[in-house]
Amino acid sequence: MEESHEELTLETLGSGIHDPRDWRRFSSEQATVTRMYGGDADCSSVVVWCLQPGQENSTHVHYESAHFIVVLEGSGLCLRGEGQPADPFIAGQVLIVPRGVVHGIRNDGHEPLSYAAYSTIGWKRETVGEQAPSSLGSAHHE
């Protein structure tokens, strides 16, 4: 089991060198997201998503920020807007999502999937389409 880490702040950032895998939290019930770092709405943020096979971070859009996704482990599909094909990816790859682009992540594999999502300005999102359950609305900010 992963060691539990608190959200980093400017005061606790230290050298700034951290492993996002330390913020992984898997649940058999739903996709989970843990905020690794982020201050107020005007700064960048980092969250770590964890999806068991069959789970997803449903389609959504960030109108105010670009989004960079680094796949830490596993494989899956990058979901796009309605009617657009999903794109496969594997661990080690980076998904670049410009602001205003609809996206989501689905674990269609047989192993756990985790990724770190970096946003350039805060972490505001608007849902798009049908939504799968996740811990996002319950224990973590939106």
TAKA-V499612 format. One record per run of one state. SS is the DSSP state (H for helix, E for strand, - for the rest). FROM is the first residue (numbers start at 1). TO is the last residue. If there is no record, write none. Layout:
<<SS/FROM/TO> <SS/FROM/TO>>
This chain:
<<-/1/7> <E/8/8> <-/9/19> <H/20/23> <-/24/30> <E/31/38> <-/39/44> <E/45/51> <-/52/55> <E/56/61> <-/62/66> <E/67/73> <-/74/74> <E/75/79> <-/80/86> <E/87/90> <-/91/93> <E/94/97> <-/98/102> <E/103/106> <-/107/112> <E/113/119> <-/120/125> <E/126/127> <-/128/133> <E/134/134> <-/135/135> <H/136/139> <-/140/142>>
